[in-house]
């Protein structure tokens, strides 16, 4: 019998009966009751405070805003998926533009140097965002692997305004993570940053130096 089995055996044979699940009070991590507009404003304030960039668009013109971002930042090679609606729409909009679209559904060993050395930006969808902390959350897939948000110098993330929730607890509850926890869920709260021993903050040392969030609103009034 190994150590693990010994521990489990002692737990099963407790003299005072089986362990009971303690009562939990989650009131401190939920129940903010912010309005949709308050969530957007809070998310933008927090993510821009750490050098994130937010661009507002609508569901109909967001690809035009994307084109403007790529031009302003001199992006010539953009890594993106091929199946999710976000990269599908981006590919259609950029078909006749001077931007090379780089397929990402390949084994990393086949294009590791290309990804680290010649890709200018990565475009991803998002699962949503957290208003309380100003964080995006992503659930990577083979179509949109995690490295396209972690390696290129610029990460462009597309976020629907109505997918911003109050707290991380609300995200976990709303999307049923307890019954299907993602193995590679990513929380992104700004560009990559680190600090040396003197607490001098530097951006882009271990990942993207720029984070651009395109927030898509359902109405032109956004």
Secondary structure, 3 states (H helix, E strand, C coil): CCHHHHHHHHHHCCCCCCCCCCCCCCHHHCCCCCCHHHHHHHHHHHHHCCCEEEEEEECCCHHHHHHHHHHHCCCCEEEECCCCHHHHHHHHHHCCCCCEEEECCCCHHHHHHHHHHCCCEEEEECCEEECCCCEEEEECCCCCCCHHHHCCCEEEEEEEHHHEECCHHHHHHHCCHHHCCCCCEEEECCCCEEECCCCCEEECCCCCCEEEEEEEECCCCC
